[in-house]
Amino acid sequence: MIAELLQTGPLTGRNATKNEVLKRMNSVALIHIAAHGDSEFGEIALAPNRDRASQVPEKEDYLLTMSDVHALRLQARLVVLSCCHSGRGELKCEGVVGIARAFLCAGARSVLVSLWAIDDEATLLFMKCFYQHLADNKSASLSLHHAMKYLRETKKYSAIKYWAPFVLIGDDVTFEFGQHKLDKNETASKT
């Protein structure tokens, strides 16, 4: 849905290997990762690398870690981690140190994360609304506000657990995607 809105080719399923994701992240302005997140540090499970040594993948074959991200030189204006617990990390005197912070250290200007486990259906609606507003040249913080408000106003997803886990860290970025937008009524029709 997001790739269609932004008219780009997504990297999904078995093609979204750790090596391929790391390779592609260096050259894009917007990164969206929808995957499973680790509850301790928010590290992200991707498809295992195909060139792994054994049949059974080791963690380094599929787990996107803070050190993997920290080693990158990103140009991304926004990283969206649509993953459970992506805002988690170790609490230190300088703040929360986790995967979100690693993206900022690697050069991302802004990171949208989740503080706890997120519901798949609610998150789909949330992200659809978020990206529609982002595509309408709204800032990331205003797009976040509209997506939260949209879920709060639905009957099914008005509970705090559905809309409140999302937090924007870093700069309030905007994008100019041109005329590639979803029909505004399409977002509201999926409740």
N, C-alpha and C positions, 0 to 999 in steps of 0.2 A: 504494500500500500504506500509506504513512504518512498520507495524507489519509483513507483508510478507517478506520484506527486512531483518528485524532483527530476523525473525523466532520466534516471540512471539505472545501471544494472546492479542488482544486489548480489552480494556474496552470501549464499545460503547453504544450509545442509552440510553435506560432506565436503563441499567446496570451501567452506569457511574454516579451513585448517588454521592452526596457530601461525604457521609460517606465512601463509597467504595473507592473513589479516595483518600481521606485522609488516609485511612488504607493502601493502596498499595504504596503510595509515599515514605514511610519510608524505604523501602527495595530495591529500584532500583537505578541503576547508571545513567539511562537516563529516563527523564520524558518528554512526548510530550502531550500537551493538545491542542486540536483543538475545540474551543467553542466560544461562544459570550463573548466579553469583554466590560465592562463598560467604557464609554467615559471619566469619571472623574478620577478614580483611577485604571482602568484596572482590576477591580475585575471580576471574571469569573463565568458565569452561567453554572451550571451543571444540571443533572437530579435531581429532588427533591427526598429527602430521602423517602423511602417507609414507615418508621415508624413514620411519622409526625402525629401530633395531629389532624389536620383538613384536610378536603378534598381539600381545597385551600391552596397550599403551601405558607408559609411565606418566606421572603428572607433568613433567617437562614437555611431553609430547602434545598436550592439549590445554594446560592451565596457563592462562595469560596472567602473569604475576606483576607485582609492582616493579620488580627489577627489569622485566622485559620491557615494560612501558617506559620506565625511566631512561633506558638506553636509547630510546628513539629521539629523533629531532622532528617534532611535529610542526605543521603549519596550520593545524586545525583551529578555526575560530570557535567551534562548538563541538564537544563530544557528548553524546547522549548515551548513557549507560542504562538501558532499559533492562536491568538485571536486579534480582533481589539483592539487597544488602550492599549495593555498589557504593554507598556513602559511608560504609563502616570502615573501621581501622583501629589502630592502637592510639589511645589518648596519651599525648605527650605534652610537654610544656609549650611547644610550638603549634599545637592543635591536633586534629585527627590525621594520622598518617596511615593512608590506605591507597587503594588503586586510583581514586579520584585525584588525590594529591600528586600521584605519580604522573597522571596525564597533564596536570598543570606544570609540573617540573619539566616535562618533556616538551613544553611549548604551547600547549592548548591554552586558549584565552579563557574558555569557560567550559564547565562540565555540569551536566544535569544528571543527578544521581537519585537513587532510592535509599531511604534509611532502613527499610525493613522489607519483608517478603511482599511481593505485589501480585495481584490477581491478573491472570492473563487477559480475560475479556475486558475488564475495567481499564487495564493498561493500553489495550488496543484502541479503545475509544479516546482515552487520554492523549495518546500519541497522535492520533488522527487529528484531534482538535489542536494540539500543540503545533503540529507541522502546518496545518492550514493557516494558522495565524502567523507563523514564521514565514510562510510563503507569501502572505499578504504584507510583507515588509514590516511586521511588528517586531519589536525587540524580543530577545529570549525571555526576559523577565515578564513582559506583558503577555507573551504567548503562554508562559507557564501559568500566569494568573487566570487567563481565559480558560485554559484546560482544566484547572482546578475548579473554577466556578461552574463550568459545564458539567463535570461529574457531580458536584454538590447538588446541582439542580435536577439530576435524574432521579427517578424513583428507586431504581435498582442499586445505584452506586453512590448514594448520598452519604453513606457512613464514612467517617474520617479515615478508616483503614484503606479506603480506595483512592482517595485524592491527596491525602496529606503526606505520603512518604517522599514526594518529589521535592528536591532542593537544587537550586542553581548556585554554583560556586564559581566565582571569578567575575569577569567583565560581563556587561550587559550588551551582547553582540546583536547585530542585525545582518540580514542577508538580502540580496536582491536577486531573486530567482526568475524574474521576468514574468511572462504570462502563463507559466506552468502551475496552475492552481486547480484544486478540486472545486467542484460546485459547492458553494456554501451550504446548500440544503442537504448535501450528501452526508456531512458530519452529523447533523441533527437527526437524520432519518435512521441512524443505526442504534438507537437506544433500546 
